[in-house]
Each structure stands twice: as C-alpha cells, then as structure tokens.
Amino acid sequence: MGAVIGVGSTLVTDRVSWRRDTRERDRETLRTAAAQFLEALTEAGDAISDASRSEHLSVEERARLARASTSAQGVHAK
C-alpha cells in the first residue's frame, strides 16, 4: 500500500511540475511574440512619420508609402 501511495504522489508531483514548466514556456513565447510585434509596430510608425514628412512627394505617394510601411515591417504577420 505504501508503494502505491509513493508512486501516486510522485506522479502527481511530476504532473504539477510539468504543468508549471509548460505555462512558463507559453508565457515566454507570448512575451517574445509581443516584443516582436511592438518592435515591428514601432518601426512601421517611424516609417509612416518619415513618409508624412516627405514634402517633396505628392499626397498620394506619401499615403502609398505609409500603407506600404505596415506591410514592409510585417506588422500584420507578427
């Protein structure tokens, strides 16, 4: 009977440890994805600002550059 209790408690402990490790890995993956998204968003924002300040271009061309910067930085993909 003691062996069954010992094995059962070991299995429960391993399961709890595995679940905690899995949650930590998932959290780290989410942090990495969020950081990559924010980086792409910041770079796209900078490119949009640059496009809006390009006074030598027409309004249509500046708008096209602003839209293209979102795609170029991969904001939607991230």
NUVOMI-756500 format. One record per residue (C-alpha): residue in one letter; chain; x, z, y. Coordinates in Angstrom, 2 decimals, m for minus. Last residue first. Layout:
BEGIN
+------+-------+---------+---------+---------+
| rest | kette |       X |       Z |       Y |
+------+-------+---------+---------+---------+
|    A |     A |       X |       Z |       Y |
...
+------+-------+---------+---------+---------+
This chain:
BEGIN
+------+-------+---------+---------+---------+
| rest | kette |       X |       Z |       Y |
+------+-------+---------+---------+---------+
|    K |     A |    3.52 |  m36.30 |   39.34 |
|    A |     A |    2.21 |  m39.82 |   38.89 |
|    H |     A |    0.12 |  m39.65 |   42.04 |
|    V |     A |    3.08 |  m38.56 |   44.19 |
|    G |     A |    5.46 |  m41.12 |   42.71 |
|    Q |     A |    7.67 |  m41.33 |   45.81 |
|    A |     A |    7.20 |  m45.09 |   46.07 |
|    S |     A |    3.45 |  m44.82 |   45.60 |
|    T |     A |    3.00 |  m42.41 |   48.50 |
|    S |     A |    5.48 |  m44.41 |   50.59 |
|    A |     A |    3.47 |  m47.59 |   50.05 |
|    R |     A |    0.49 |  m46.21 |   51.95 |
|    A |     A |    2.65 |  m45.30 |   54.95 |
|    L |     A |    4.45 |  m48.65 |   54.83 |
|    R |     A |    1.12 |  m50.52 |   54.81 |
|    A |     A |   m0.14 |  m48.44 |   57.74 |
|    R |     A |    3.04 |  m49.19 |   59.69 |
|    E |     A |    2.64 |  m52.90 |   58.95 |
|    E |     A |   m0.98 |  m52.87 |   60.10 |
|    V |     A |   m0.09 |  m51.04 |   63.31 |
|    S |     A |    2.60 |  m53.60 |   64.08 |
|    L |     A |    6.25 |  m52.66 |   63.78 |
|    H |     A |    8.67 |  m51.95 |   66.68 |
|    E |     A |    7.04 |  m48.56 |   67.14 |
|    S |     A |    8.40 |  m47.23 |   63.89 |
|    R |     A |    7.28 |  m43.63 |   64.44 |
|    S |     A |    4.35 |  m43.88 |   62.04 |
|    A |     A |    6.59 |  m45.25 |   59.31 |
|    D |     A |    9.06 |  m42.38 |   59.69 |
|    S |     A |    6.23 |  m39.86 |   59.51 |
|    I |     A |    4.87 |  m41.53 |   56.37 |
|    A |     A |    8.37 |  m41.46 |   54.82 |
|    D |     A |    8.69 |  m37.74 |   55.60 |
|    G |     A |    5.28 |  m37.06 |   54.10 |
|    A |     A |    6.22 |  m39.04 |   51.00 |
|    E |     A |    9.39 |  m36.97 |   50.63 |
|    T |     A |    7.39 |  m33.76 |   50.99 |
|    L |     A |    4.81 |  m34.90 |   48.44 |
|    A |     A |    7.51 |  m35.92 |   45.98 |
|    E |     A |    9.15 |  m32.49 |   46.32 |
|    L |     A |    5.80 |  m30.75 |   46.01 |
|    F |     A |    5.03 |  m32.68 |   42.84 |
|    Q |     A |    8.44 |  m31.94 |   41.32 |
|    A |     A |    8.07 |  m28.23 |   42.11 |
|    A |     A |    4.58 |  m28.16 |   40.59 |
|    A |     A |    5.81 |  m29.85 |   37.42 |
|    T |     A |    8.70 |  m27.40 |   37.08 |
|    R |     A |    6.46 |  m24.39 |   37.68 |
|    L |     A |    3.94 |  m25.67 |   35.12 |
|    T |     A |    6.67 |  m26.12 |   32.51 |
|    E |     A |    7.94 |  m22.60 |   33.23 |
|    R |     A |    4.43 |  m21.20 |   32.82 |
|    D |     A |    3.99 |  m23.04 |   29.51 |
|    R |     A |    7.33 |  m21.73 |   28.26 |
|    E |     A |    6.37 |  m18.16 |   29.21 |
|    R |     A |    2.97 |  m18.52 |   27.54 |
|    T |     A |    4.60 |  m19.75 |   24.33 |
|    D |     A |    7.07 |  m16.87 |   24.33 |
|    R |     A |    4.23 |  m14.36 |   24.74 |
|    R |     A |    2.25 |  m15.97 |   21.91 |
|    W |     A |    5.29 |  m15.94 |   19.61 |
|    S |     A |    5.93 |  m12.25 |   20.36 |
|    V |     A |    2.30 |  m11.35 |   19.65 |
|    R |     A |    2.39 |  m13.33 |   16.39 |
|    D |     A |    5.67 |  m11.75 |   15.32 |
|    T |     A |    4.28 |   m8.26 |   15.96 |
|    V |     A |    1.12 |   m9.05 |   13.98 |
|    L |     A |    3.17 |  m10.42 |   11.08 |
|    T |     A |    5.44 |   m7.38 |   11.08 |
|    S |     A |    2.42 |   m5.06 |   11.13 |
|    G |     A |    0.91 |   m6.84 |    8.14 |
|    V |     A |    4.18 |   m6.80 |    6.18 |
|    G |     A |    4.60 |   m3.05 |    6.75 |
|    I |     A |    0.93 |   m2.29 |    5.97 |
|    V |     A |    1.13 |   m4.34 |    2.76 |
|    A |     A |    4.39 |   m2.64 |    1.80 |
|    G |     A |    2.87 |    0.80 |    2.38 |
|    M |     A |    0.00 |    0.00 |    0.00 |
+------+-------+---------+---------+---------+
